[in-house]
Amino acid sequence: MTYHYKTHGTCSRAIEIDVDDEGVVRRVAFEGGCNGNTKGVAALVKDMKAQDVIARLENIRCGMKSTSCPDQLAKALKEIVAKG
């Protein structure tokens, strides 16, 4: 299923995420943000279990910000997992 998450506190504006019925991340596309970094994060998490992505990316900060694009992806995945 495809999910659209509006990010908060980052240069990226939104994240589109495809997660299958088994909780595996199949595709991630950031809207905005640092192009190379967001493409890199998207490529690295492809085919990973959502829970594993959350565990690796949650609470990563960007400079003085309290969040980051990877942290926002973790937050989005937590919402998706909670919905079941």
KAHUBEL-V612039 format. One record per residue. N is the residue number from 0. RES is the residue in one letter. PHI is phi in whole degrees, -180 to 180 (* if undefined). Layout:
# KAHUBEL-V612039
N,RES,PHI + N,RES,PHI
This chain:
# KAHUBEL-V612039
0,M,* + 1,T,-97 + 2,Y,-121 + 3,H,-120 + 4,Y,-120 + 5,K,-85 + 6,T,-79 + 7,H,-136 + 8,G,80 + 9,T,-130 + 10,C,-70 + 11,S,-71 + 12,R,-98 + 13,A,-162 + 14,I,-134 + 15,E,-105 + 16,I,-132 + 17,D,-107 + 18,V,-125 + 19,D,-83 + 20,D,-65 + 21,E,-96 + 22,G,79 + 23,V,-102 + 24,V,-75 + 25,R,-102 + 26,R,-160 + 27,V,-135 + 28,A,-137 + 29,F,-87 + 30,E,-103 + 31,G,84 + 32,G,87 + 33,C,-76 + 34,N,-51 + 35,G,-65 + 36,N,-66 + 37,T,-68 + 38,K,-66 + 39,G,-64 + 40,V,-60 + 41,A,-60 + 42,A,-68 + 43,L,-69 + 44,V,-90 + 45,K,-58 + 46,D,71 + 47,M,-95 + 48,K,-67 + 49,A,-55 + 50,Q,-62 + 51,D,-69 + 52,V,-63 + 53,I,-57 + 54,A,-61 + 55,R,-82 + 56,L,-104 + 57,E,-61 + 58,N,73 + 59,I,-73 + 60,R,-110 + 61,C,-115 + 62,G,58 + 63,M,-87 + 64,K,-72 + 65,S,-85 + 66,T,-148 + 67,S,-159 + 68,C,-61 + 69,P,-62 + 70,D,-64 + 71,Q,-65 + 72,L,-63 + 73,A,-61 + 74,K,-62 + 75,A,-62 + 76,L,-66 + 77,K,-61 + 78,E,-64 + 79,I,-63 + 80,V,-64 + 81,A,-64 + 82,K,-72 + 83,G,77
